[in-house]
Amino acid sequence: MKLTPRLALLMTLPPLLWAGNAVVGRLMAGQVPPLTLNLLRWSLVAAILLPLRWRALVPPSRLLQRWPYLMAIGLFGVGAYNALQYLALVTSSPLNVTLVAASLPVWMLAVGALGFGERPTRRQLLGAALSLAGVAVVLGRGSWQVLRQVHLVAGDLYILLAVLGWSLYSWLLARPPASLRGEQRPTAAQGWDWAGFLLVQTVFGLGAAGLFSAGEQALGAAPIRWSWAVAAALLYVSLGSSIVAYRCWGLGVAEGGPALAAFFSNLTPLFAALLSTLLLGQAPHAYHLAAFALIAGGIAVSRPPGRPAPTRPA
């Protein structure tokens, strides 16, 4: 597949936008409570998609027949992942968060083996070891002594939980129930194209996101400090890192293939490092580069040629 300028743009925009999401999440710490930020983000996504793909929600019986599965993917994909990511960014840096999140294929192997009976191959186990070593480098801040006495900050734990949840979400997408396979799956003509399916997940996930935000407020979260910067941030995370990024990613994978997409997806931590330096004044350290090399190497070793890349969260 020839790498045209159009394809390069389609493949580069998603990791750039997802890295920007992590930086924006860090910038919003102290201005918008993290769980409320997640609720506002996906509420705006629903508001944008609803006029375009409302047919995906009718008749309601179509959704009610599939509600346990849709509730599960809505919870793990919309309700939990970004909520935990924004929580992580309160106490951890965007670069740390995106590096740990880049180890997603490792956790997908673990979830697949434990929950779905998929035994990993030797290549995958070797790749997992390399990627876990990269995560250890991040958690130990590049020091063996620090790693031996590591005390995880809340952000490190939150992003690990987020990645585990997204792994379960990814497996649920790969193993849908019979009602969402073959001829039983609603068609694009019924509104269930990429945008319609995202809207359905968002509608189901908003219930969980709302409960999380309500709990956050009940525990005494600070009120939103509204400003033009906050409004711009909300527009960015809903339109840019959600709708535009996912659409470009889908087009890029369809045109360039999963192998090329996997290469470009590994740019997210690098973009996070650049944006953190420019916008937050948080320059990367040598251990960040070592961690990136280990995680990227682990992903390259564990994924056979032609195997689809996992859906990237942001």
N, C-alpha and C positions, 0 to 999 in steps of 0.2 A: 504494500500500500504506500503510495507516494504521499509524503508529508507536504501538503499544500499550505499556503498561508491561511486559508479559511479553516482547515483542519487543525493547524497549530493554535489558532485563536480559540477554537471550540474546546480544545483540550487544556489550554492554559488558563482560561477564565475561571473554571470551577475551583481549582486549588487556590488561585489568587483570591477569589471571593470567599472561600471557606477560611483561609488564613485571616482575611479581613474580619470575618465573623468573630474569630477568637480575639483579635485585637480590640474590636468594638465591645465585646463582652467585658474585657478588662477595663476599658475606658468608662463603661457604664457602672462599674462597681462604685457604690456610694451614691449614685444618682438614681438608679432604678434597681429595686430588689431583684435578685437573680431569677427567682421563680416567677415573679410578676413579669420580668422581661420575656421569659419564655412564653407566658400566656399572651402577652401583647403581640409578640412576633407571629404566633400561629393564628391569632385572631385576625391580624391583618392579611395573612396568607389566605385565610378563608374568605375574607371580604373581597380580595382581589379575584379569586378563582370562582366565587359563587355566581356572578353574572355570566361567566363564560361557560361553566360546566355544571349548572344546576341540574341538568338532566341526570347526572350521575346519582342524585339523591332521590329520584322518583322512579317508580312508586316506592314508598317507605318499606313495603313488604319485601322488596329485593334486599334491602339492608338488614331487616330484622331476621331474615332467613340465615344470614351469615354473621350475625352480631358477635358471637363469641370470638371468632377469628379476627374480625375487624376491630373489636375492642382491644384484643391483645396487641395487634400491630400498631394500633393508634397509641396505646399506652407506652410501648417500648420505643417506637419511632418518633412520635411527636411529644407525648406527655413527659417522658423521662429523660431521653438522651440530652437534649439541649438544656433542660432544667439542670441536670447534673453538670454539664459543661460550664454553664454560666456560674453555678456554685463554685466549681473548681477555679474559675478565673478570679474569684474574689481573693484567693490566697496563693495562687500559682500563676506563673507567667504563661503568655500565649505559646511560647516556644516549647516549654515543658508539656503543656497540654496537648499540642499538636504532635509532638514526638511520641508521647504515650499512646495517643489515638492512632498513630501510624502503625502500631503493632496489632491492629485489628485482626489480620489474618491468623495470628497466633491464637487469639481468644476464640476465633471462629472454629479452629481445629479442636480446641478443648470442648466447646459447646457441642460441636458435631459429634465428638466421640462419646461424651457423657449423656447427651440428651437425644441424639438421633441415630446412634449406632454406626457412625461413620469412622472407621478405624484409620488413623493417619498413616501415611507411608514414611519410609526412612528419610526421604528427602524433606518431607514436611516436618518431621521431628527435628532434623538438623536446622531447618529454617526457623523453627520455633525457638530452638536454643539460642541462635544468633539474635533473634529479635528480642527475646527476654533479656539477653545480655545488654542490649541497647537500652531497654527500659530500666534495667538495674543501674546503668551508667547515669541516666537522668535522675533517678531517685537518690543515688549516692552523690550527685553533683560532681561526678568524675573522681571521687576519692574512695579508695577501698576502706579507709578508716571510717569515713562518714557512712558508707554503706553498712558496715558492721554494726554501727550504732544508730542506724537510720530511724528517725522518728517521722513517719509520714505526716506531712501537713495535710490539712483537710482536703485541699485541692487535689493532691495526688490520689487520695482515696476516692474522691468523687469521680475523677476522670476514669479511673480503673473500673468503677461500677458502671459508668456510662458506656464504656467499650464492651463490657460483658453484656449489658442490656441490648446494645446494638447488634452484637453477635447473635443473640437469640432472635431479635427482629429479622436479621438477614436470613437465618435458617427458616423462620416461619414464612418469609417470602418465597424461599426456594421450595418449601414443602407445603403448598396451600392445600386446603381441604378439597374434596371432590366438587363442591359447589363453586369453586373458583378455578376449575381446570377444564380444558377442552371446550366442548359445546355449552357447558353449564356456566362458563364465565361470561358476564355481561360484555358486550362488544363496544367498540369505539363509537359506533352509531348510537349507542345508548348512553354515551357520555363517558365511558370508562377507558379513555386513552390515558396517557401519562398524567395529564393535568387533572382529569376527573378522578383517577385513582388516588392522586395526592390529596384532592379535596375530601374524598371519603375518609382517608386516614386522618386528615386534619380534624374533621368534624368529630370523629370518635375520640381522638387524642385530646381535644379541647376539654372534655369532661375531667380527665385526670389532671391536665395542666391547671384547670380552674381550682380543683381541690387542693393541689399543691400550693398555689398562690394564696388561697384562702387560709391555709394552715400557716403559711409564712406571715401573713398579716396578723393572724390571731396570736402569733408568738412575738409580736411587737416589731415587725419590720418597719424601717423608716419609710416615710411617704416618698413618692416619686418627686424628684426635683426637676419639674418640667422646664425645658428650654428648647431653643431651636436645635441645639446639638443633640438633645435626646430625641426629638422628632426625626431628625435626619438619620440617627442611628437606627431607630425603629423601622424607618422606610428601607434602609440598607439591608438589615437582617431579614426582613420579610420578602422584599422584592429581589434583592441582589443575591444573597447567600442561600435563599430558598428557591424561588421560582426560576430566576435566570440561570443560576448555577446548575440546577437539576436538569433544566431543559438542554443547556449546552452539553452537559455530561452525557445525556441520553443520545443526542445527535452525534457527538464525538465517538462514542463507543460503537454506534451503528455504522458509522462511516469508516473509522480507523481500526476497529477491532479491539478486543479486551487487552491484548498484550501491550499495545501502544498506550492505551488508557492507563494501565497499571504503572507504566513509566511516568506519565505525567502526574498521576495522583500523588506520587512521592515528592512532588514539588511543594506540597502544602507546608511542611515544616520550614523549608527554605524561605518561602514567601513570608511565613510568620516571623522568621528571624529578621528579614529585611524590614518589614512593617513595624516590628517592635522597636528596632533601632531608630527608624525615622520618626515614629509617632510617640513612642513611650520612653525613648532613651535607654532601652534595655538591650545592650549589645550582646550577641551570643558569645559563649565561651568555647574553648577547645573541646570540652567534653560533649557539647551539643553536636559538634561535627562527628565525633567518634560514635555517639549514639545513633545519629542518622545513618552512618555507614553500616553499622551493625543491623539496624532495623531494615534498611533497604536491601542489604545482602541477604538477610533472612527471608524476606518476601520473594526475592529473585530465586533463591534456592528452592523454596518450598512450593512455588507455583509452576507446574509443568507448562510447556509451551502451549498456547491456545486456550488455557483455562480462563474463564471469565474472571475479571477483577470484581471484588466485592463492592457493593454500593457504598460510596463514601458518605459518611455523615458530616454534618456541619452545624 
